[in-house]
Amino acid sequence: MTRQKRSHHKLKRAVAPYLYLSPSLLIIGLLMLLPMVTVIAYSFQNSAVLRRDPTFAGLKHYQAIFDDPVFWASLWHTLYFTCMSVIFHMTIGMVFALMLNSDRINPTLRNILRVLYILPWLFTAVIIAVIWRLLLEPNGVVNSIFLQLGIIGSKVEWFSSPETALHAVTFANIWAGYPLFMVSLLAGLQGIPKDFYEAADIDGAKAYQKLIFITIPQLMPIIISISLLDFIWTMQVFPLIWITTGGGPIYSTEVLSTYTYKLAFSSYNLSQASASAVVILLISLGLTLFYIRYQKAR
């Protein structure tokens, strides 16, 4: 083979992978990168989309949303909603995973519980929102049970009261999201060598000691990875909150996603909405980079 043919063959081999990837890269560029760049451009324009010749606005729209108290309230609500969801997703998922992995429970009962515990994962956000709106309405099942048990003295409007709405929608999201942790941690538990527990039994370790010194350290990579992913996903939850409360009452459940949506489609202030979307993008990118660095460090 001549030198020219060898060079042509090497070039062909080098270019071939990119040719195979080109359809996917084109789709990603059209559906993700192009809209992202467009939104960033809109955030620096006056009357974006609404005018054919929008003028450059600089950081004016970013300043406007940072001066808006509703934005900061939305940011706080987002952090509360996300942190509480991730913490309880992990806690409930761990408890159920340990239960389903225990030999003390009858295998048939374990199979039944596995199906019941994973049910929330099968529902869409819309169905989950409708279910919890029915359960938590003033004449719903939850109020009836609490009244009979004497936990509350009168009917509570869980989604209509500023004092309870954020907690109620957070609870609904916790119920919807724990199966991800449960399944992931259950897979991790089944991968821990039994020799570790047998050695601990010989040393006289108790159940809680085995949990603290064997189980949790072995599951820590899974816990951190899933927690970071769950944090990123939960920060962007929209349908559940929009259908249950719409960000109300009196902005008590307003989060960054609903705040941005209202700016764009209620106030038609697409420039400020774009600026708010860019802020969400930057927060998500920061968490994503942290997740990637953690994965590389492993």
C-alpha positions in Angstrom: 0.0 0.0 0.0 1.4 3.4 -1.0 1.9 6.2 1.5 -1.0 8.2 -0.1 -3.4 5.3 0.2 -2.3 4.7 3.8 -3.0 8.4 4.6 -6.3 8.3 2.9 -7.2 5.1 4.9 -6.2 6.7 8.2 -8.3 9.8 7.4 -11.3 7.7 6.5 -11.0 5.8 9.8 -10.7 9.1 11.7 -13.7 10.7 10.0 -16.0 7.6 10.0 -17.1 7.9 13.7 -18.1 11.5 13.3 -20.1 10.6 10.2 -22.0 8.0 12.2 -22.6 10.5 14.9 -23.6 13.4 12.6 -27.4 12.6 12.6 -27.5 12.6 16.4 -25.3 15.7 16.7 -27.5 17.5 14.2 -30.7 16.6 16.2 -29.0 17.7 19.4 -27.9 20.9 17.8 -31.4 21.7 16.4 -33.4 20.7 19.5 -31.0 21.8 22.3 -28.1 24.0 21.4 -30.0 26.3 19.0 -32.9 27.0 21.4 -30.4 27.5 24.2 -28.4 30.1 22.2 -31.6 31.8 21.1 -32.8 32.2 24.7 -29.5 33.6 25.8 -29.6 36.1 22.9 -33.2 37.1 23.8 -32.1 37.8 27.4 -29.9 40.6 26.1 -32.6 42.2 23.9 -35.5 44.6 24.5 -39.0 43.3 23.3 -37.5 40.0 22.1 -39.8 38.1 19.7 -42.4 40.9 19.9 -40.5 43.2 17.6 -38.7 42.6 14.3 -35.8 44.8 15.3 -35.2 44.4 19.0 -32.5 46.6 20.5 -29.6 45.5 22.7 -30.4 45.8 26.4 -27.2 44.6 28.1 -27.8 43.2 31.6 -31.0 45.2 32.1 -33.3 42.2 32.2 -31.1 40.3 34.6 -31.1 43.4 36.9 -34.9 43.5 36.6 -35.4 39.9 37.8 -32.8 40.3 40.5 -34.7 43.4 41.8 -37.9 41.4 41.8 -38.8 40.0 45.3 -40.9 37.3 43.6 -37.8 36.0 41.9 -36.0 35.6 45.3 -39.0 34.0 46.8 -39.2 31.6 43.9 -35.5 30.8 44.4 -36.0 30.0 48.0 -39.1 27.9 47.3 -37.1 26.0 44.6 -34.3 25.3 47.1 -36.7 24.2 49.8 -38.7 22.0 47.4 -35.6 20.5 45.9 -33.6 19.9 49.1 -36.5 18.4 51.1 -37.4 16.2 48.1 -33.9 14.9 47.7 -33.4 14.2 51.4 -36.7 12.3 51.8 -36.3 10.5 48.5 -33.0 9.2 49.8 -34.3 8.4 53.3 -37.5 6.6 52.1 -35.7 4.9 49.3 -33.0 3.6 51.7 -35.6 2.3 54.2 -37.6 0.5 51.5 -34.5 -0.9 49.8 -33.3 -2.4 53.1 -36.7 -3.8 53.7 -36.9 -5.5 50.2 -33.4 -6.8 50.6 -34.0 -8.3 54.1 -34.2 -12.1 54.4 -36.6 -11.7 57.4 -39.5 -10.8 55.2 -41.4 -13.6 53.4 -40.3 -13.7 49.7 -44.0 -13.5 48.5 -44.6 -10.5 50.7 -41.4 -8.9 49.4 -42.6 -9.3 45.8 -45.9 -7.7 46.6 -44.2 -4.8 48.4 -41.8 -4.3 45.5 -44.8 -3.8 43.2 -46.6 -1.5 45.6 -43.5 0.6 46.4 -42.7 1.2 42.7 -46.2 2.2 41.7 -45.6 6.0 42.0 -42.9 5.7 39.4 -45.5 4.4 36.8 -47.6 7.6 37.0 -47.0 10.7 35.0 -46.7 14.1 36.7 -50.2 15.1 35.6 -51.8 11.9 37.1 -49.8 12.4 40.3 -51.0 16.0 40.6 -54.6 15.0 40.0 -54.4 12.2 42.6 -53.0 14.5 45.3 -55.4 17.3 44.5 -58.3 14.8 45.1 -56.7 13.4 48.3 -55.8 16.8 49.8 -59.0 18.7 48.9 -61.0 20.0 52.0 -63.5 17.1 51.6 -60.8 14.6 50.6 -59.6 11.4 52.2 -56.7 12.9 54.1 -58.8 15.5 55.9 -61.4 12.8 56.8 -58.8 10.5 58.3 -57.0 13.3 60.2 -60.4 14.6 61.6 -61.3 11.1 62.8 -57.9 10.6 64.4 -58.1 14.1 66.1 -54.9 15.3 64.4 -56.7 18.4 63.0 -59.7 20.2 64.4 -61.2 21.4 61.1 -60.8 20.8 57.4 -57.5 22.1 56.0 -57.2 23.5 52.5 -53.7 22.0 51.9 -53.1 23.5 48.4 -55.0 26.7 49.0 -53.4 27.9 52.2 -50.1 29.9 52.1 -49.0 28.1 55.3 -49.4 24.5 53.9 -49.3 24.7 50.1 -45.5 24.5 49.7 -45.3 21.6 52.2 -48.2 19.8 50.5 -46.7 20.0 47.0 -43.3 19.0 48.3 -44.9 15.9 50.0 -46.6 15.0 46.7 -43.2 15.2 44.9 -41.5 13.1 47.6 -44.1 10.4 47.1 -43.6 10.5 43.3 -39.8 10.4 43.3 -38.6 7.9 46.0 -38.7 4.8 43.7 -35.6 6.0 41.8 -33.6 5.8 45.0 -35.2 2.6 46.1 -34.4 0.7 42.9 -30.9 2.1 42.7 -30.1 1.4 46.3 -31.7 -2.1 46.1 -29.4 -2.9 43.2 -26.4 -1.6 45.2 -27.4 -3.7 48.3 -27.5 -6.8 46.2 -24.0 -6.1 45.0 -22.4 -5.9 48.4 -20.4 -9.1 49.1 -22.0 -11.1 52.0 -18.5 -11.8 53.3 -18.4 -8.3 54.8 -21.5 -9.1 56.9 -20.3 -12.5 57.8 -17.0 -11.1 59.1 -19.0 -8.4 61.0 -21.1 -11.2 62.6 -18.0 -13.0 63.7 -16.7 -9.8 65.4 -20.1 -9.4 67.1 -21.3 -6.3 65.2 -24.9 -5.2 65.7 -27.4 -4.4 63.0 -26.9 -0.7 63.2 -23.1 -1.0 63.2 -23.3 -3.1 60.0 -25.5 -0.4 58.5 -23.2 2.5 59.5 -19.8 0.8 58.8 -20.6 -1.5 55.9 -23.8 -0.8 54.1 -23.7 3.0 53.8 -20.0 3.3 52.9 -20.6 0.7 50.1 -23.6 2.6 48.8 -22.1 6.1 49.1 -21.1 6.3 45.4 -24.7 5.5 44.4 -26.2 7.8 47.0 -24.1 10.8 45.9 -24.6 10.1 42.1 -28.4 9.7 42.4 -28.7 12.7 44.8 -27.0 15.0 42.4 -29.1 13.8 39.5 -32.3 14.1 41.5 -31.3 17.6 42.6 -30.9 18.7 39.0 -34.2 17.1 37.9 -36.2 18.3 40.9 -35.1 21.9 40.4 -36.8 21.9 37.1 -40.1 20.3 38.1 -43.0 22.2 36.5 -46.2 20.1 35.8 -46.7 18.9 39.3 -46.6 22.5 40.8 -48.5 24.1 37.9 -51.4 21.7 38.1 -51.7 21.6 41.9 -51.2 25.2 42.9 -50.1 27.2 39.8 -47.5 28.9 42.0 -50.1 30.2 44.4 -51.7 31.1 46.6 -50.0 34.5 46.9 -46.7 33.2 45.3 -46.3 30.7 48.3 -45.4 27.9 45.9 -43.8 29.9 43.1 -40.6 28.2 41.9 -38.2 29.3 39.2 -39.9 27.2 36.5 -43.4 28.6 37.2 -41.9 32.2 37.6 -40.3 31.9 34.2 -43.4 30.5 32.6 -45.6 33.3 33.9 -43.1 35.9 32.7 -43.2 34.4 29.2 -46.9 33.5 28.7 -48.8 35.6 31.2 -46.9 38.8 31.2 -45.5 38.3 27.7 -42.2 39.6 28.9 -40.1 37.2 26.9 -36.8 39.1 27.5 -37.1 38.8 31.3 -38.3 35.2 31.0 -35.2 34.4 28.9 -33.0 36.0 31.6 -34.7 33.9 34.3 -34.3 30.8 32.1 -30.6 31.5 31.7 -30.2 31.7 35.5 -31.9 28.3 35.8 -29.5 27.0 33.1 -26.4 28.3 34.9 -27.5 26.7 38.2 -28.2 23.4 36.4 -24.9 23.6 34.5 -23.0 24.2 37.8 -24.5 21.1 39.3 -24.0 19.1 36.2 -20.3 20.0 36.1 -20.0 19.1 39.7 -21.6 15.7 38.9 -19.2 15.1 36.0 -16.2 16.0 38.1 -17.4 13.6 40.8 -17.9 10.8 38.3 -14.4 11.3 36.9 -12.9 11.4 40.4 -14.4 7.9 41.0 
